[in-house]
Amino acid sequence: MTTSTPQPVTVGIIGAGYVGLTTGVCLGELGHRVICVDNDPEKLALLRRGTPTIFEPGLEAMMQRNLAAGTLRFTDRIDEAVRESEAIFICVNTPPKADGQADLRYVEQVAKEIARALPADYRVIVDKSTVPVRTAEKVADTIRRYNPRAKEFDVVSNPEFLREGSAVQDTLNPERIVVGASTDRARTLMRRVYAPILSRTSAELCEVSIRSAELIKHGANSLLATKISFANLMAEACEAGGADAHEVLHGIGLDRRIGREFLRPGIGFGGSCFPKDIAAFRHTLETLGADASLITAVERINDHAYQRFLQRIERELWVLDGKRIAILGIAFKANTDDIRNAPAIRLMAALGKSGAIVTAYDPQATSKAKRVLPNVRYCADVYAAADGAEALVVCTEWDEFATMDLARLRKAVATPIIFDGRNIIDRAAAQGAGFTYYGVGRATTQ
Ligand SMILES: NC(=O)c1ccc[n+]([C@@H]2O[C@H](COP(=O)([O-])OP(=O)(O)OC[C@H]3O[C@@H](n4cnc5c(N)ncnc54)[C@H](O)[C@@H]3O)[C@@H](O)[C@H]2O)c1
């Protein structure tokens, strides 16, 4: 239900991907008027018809509601969005270059186009894309360079913390909203944008300097990635020392200063954010002359976690040539169709290269995976994927993998072996059903 907002803002969103589309749809839902811009004609055609180009729980219905209500529209015209909007959010992709630094070409391109369209009255340009410290200054410089008459604008940093898989929920109920601004005028407009959230949730508005806001985002993702790599380091120690990572990490995480979240070992983190953001932060640290060795270690341990998992499969199955292996879960995490840097994609490619016949099932990511790995046999459910398999390999923590009918699976497979890259399957239940179970950081039998 679209709510009425005391002082609606007209918001332009440049880049209608995971972040831009979710932000645009949610701001429309909160009562603002939203103009979403993208330069991908195929995406635009779908979006205009009310079909989201990504899978996010709750997004489709909300998007269709706001399109019908006229609070949301899609266009390829940045100039139109800049003319009509008070706040213009830059939500384009910031992919990594070969050396890890963020490729800011799309941000610069959008800044140039904003500059050319900027009218005489005041605008706030909001960096929502994840960018290195001091990018907002570069955006402002670019706008001035390409439009020397531009005076009435501020550039604000408003990093995004939504998690794919719960993006709508996170956007409407965030823990914090970080706004880095240098003028009261910009802060006032940003408060109006977020007033509908701040007035009905416990979200904390964190108003800081622009550079601090930029560093908060890279710092937060680097620390979360560090927790995952620490869990993977402990998992290796547990396997070598004969302990159980599940028990050990639970015991460690009970300390409230540490916390349980993200202390989960597995096949390593993937996705479009952590690998890219920590690489960009490493590059930033190096550029600033700071010690980046912590981040380098996090990256190394993450890769090692994947390699250890692959080696475990190779060691246990011995000859892979001609063996049928079922991959359960392709998306980089549950509740999304995003396969960017997904460990499953890397694993399927490696197993296929070794001669294995790979079958795969994912509740949402299959159509994206088909474009990247067309030679895999994609199945409609876990049981079809498991049919005749000599091993099941869990790569994504989808809930349905935790509740599979293990007796039915046992009948479907040729040999009953589970490699659980997410420690999501009940080990005792799997063993009870006749499977040999390999988790991460857990002894095979105990
Ligand atoms: N995906 C996430 O979970 C997440 C979370 C927080 C922050 N971020 C950050 O947000 C930014 C966007 O990420 P994303 O995952 O939404 O990316 P995405 O690739 O899904 O979307 C980017 C969109 O921008 C469009 N675009 C690129 N250049 C354009 C231009 N010149 N004009 C108009 N449209 C243009 C692309 O067509 C694409 O639709 C990145 O910096 C990312 O690091 C992402």
The ligand as an SDF file (V2000), in Angstrom:
LIG
                    3D

 44 48  0  0  0  0  0  0  0  0999 V2000
   23.9890   -5.5120   -5.1970 N   0  0  0  0  0  0  0  0  0  0  0  0
   24.1000   -5.2460   -3.9180 C   0  0  0  0  0  0  0  0  0  0  0  0
   23.7110   -6.0370   -3.0440 O   0  0  0  0  0  0  0  0  0  0  0  0
   24.6890   -3.9390   -3.4480 C   0  0  0  0  0  0  0  0  0  0  0  0
   24.5550   -3.5670   -2.0930 C   0  0  0  0  0  0  0  0  0  0  0  0
   25.0920   -2.3500   -1.6920 C   0  0  0  0  0  0  0  0  0  0  0  0
   25.7890   -1.5460   -2.5880 C   0  0  0  0  0  0  0  0  0  0  0  0
   25.9280   -1.9500   -3.8950 N   0  0  0  0  0  0  0  0  0  0  0  0
   26.6290   -1.0720   -4.8210 C   0  0  0  0  0  0  0  0  0  0  0  0
   25.6630   -0.3810   -5.6060 O   0  0  0  0  0  0  0  0  0  0  0  0
   26.1730   -0.1560   -6.9430 C   0  0  0  0  0  0  0  0  0  0  0  0
   25.2120   -0.8020   -7.9460 C   0  0  0  0  0  0  0  0  0  0  0  0
   25.2210   -2.2050   -7.7170 O   0  0  0  0  0  0  0  0  0  0  0  0
   24.1260   -3.1440   -8.4020 P   0  0  0  0  0  0  0  0  0  0  0  0
   24.3410   -4.5060   -7.8380 O   0  0  0  0  0  0  0  0  0  0  0  0
   22.7880   -2.5240   -8.2960 O   0  0  0  0  0  0  0  0  0  0  0  0
   24.6280   -3.0920   -9.9200 O   0  0  0  0  0  0  0  0  0  0  0  0
   23.8500   -3.5740  -11.2220 P   0  0  0  0  0  0  0  0  0  0  0  0
   24.8920   -3.9380  -12.1980 O   0  0  0  0  0  0  0  0  0  0  0  0
   22.8030   -4.5710  -10.8440 O   0  0  0  0  0  0  0  0  0  0  0  0
   23.0740   -2.2560  -11.7160 O   0  0  0  0  0  0  0  0  0  0  0  0
   23.6950   -1.1500  -12.2690 C   0  0  0  0  0  0  0  0  0  0  0  0
   22.7610   -0.5750  -13.3230 C   0  0  0  0  0  0  0  0  0  0  0  0
   23.2930    0.6580  -13.8060 O   0  0  0  0  0  0  0  0  0  0  0  0
   23.0040    0.7530  -15.1940 C   0  0  0  0  0  0  0  0  0  0  0  0
   23.9010    1.7500  -15.7930 N   0  0  0  0  0  0  0  0  0  0  0  0
   25.2490    1.6980  -15.9350 C   0  0  0  0  0  0  0  0  0  0  0  0
   25.7070    2.8100  -16.5250 N   0  0  0  0  0  0  0  0  0  0  0  0
   24.6210    3.5920  -16.7680 C   0  0  0  0  0  0  0  0  0  0  0  0
   24.4440    4.8590  -17.3680 C   0  0  0  0  0  0  0  0  0  0  0  0
   25.4820    5.5500  -17.8370 N   0  0  0  0  0  0  0  0  0  0  0  0
   23.1920    5.3560  -17.4690 N   0  0  0  0  0  0  0  0  0  0  0  0
   22.1270    4.6550  -16.9920 C   0  0  0  0  0  0  0  0  0  0  0  0
   22.2410    3.4380  -16.4050 N   0  0  0  0  0  0  0  0  0  0  0  0
   23.4710    2.9170  -16.3010 C   0  0  0  0  0  0  0  0  0  0  0  0
   23.1990   -0.6500  -15.6940 C   0  0  0  0  0  0  0  0  0  0  0  0
   22.5340   -0.8830  -16.9160 O   0  0  0  0  0  0  0  0  0  0  0  0
   22.5930   -1.4640  -14.5430 C   0  0  0  0  0  0  0  0  0  0  0  0
   21.2100   -1.7250  -14.7530 O   0  0  0  0  0  0  0  0  0  0  0  0
   27.5770   -0.7670   -6.9530 C   0  0  0  0  0  0  0  0  0  0  0  0
   28.4990    0.2350   -6.6620 O   0  0  0  0  0  0  0  0  0  0  0  0
   27.5130   -1.7870   -5.8170 C   0  0  0  0  0  0  0  0  0  0  0  0
   28.7880   -2.0280   -5.2620 O   0  0  0  0  0  0  0  0  0  0  0  0
   25.3770   -3.1200   -4.3450 C   0  0  0  0  0  0  0  0  0  0  0  0
  1  2  1  0
  2  3  2  0
  2  4  1  0
  4  5  1  0
  4 44  2  0
  5  6  2  0
  6  7  1  0
  7  8  2  0
  8  9  1  0
  8 44  1  0
  9 10  1  0
  9 42  1  0
 10 11  1  0
 11 12  1  0
 11 40  1  0
 12 13  1  0
 13 14  1  0
 14 15  2  0
 14 16  1  0
 14 17  1  0
 17 18  1  0
 18 19  2  0
 18 20  1  0
 18 21  1  0
 21 22  1  0
 22 23  1  0
 23 24  1  0
 23 38  1  0
 24 25  1  0
 25 26  1  0
 25 36  1  0
 26 27  1  0
 26 35  1  0
 27 28  2  0
 28 29  1  0
 29 30  1  0
 29 35  2  0
 30 31  1  0
 30 32  2  0
 32 33  1  0
 33 34  2  0
 34 35  1  0
 36 37  1  0
 36 38  1  0
 38 39  1  0
 40 41  1  0
 40 42  1  0
 42 43  1  0
M  CHG  2   8   1  16  -1
M  END
$$$$
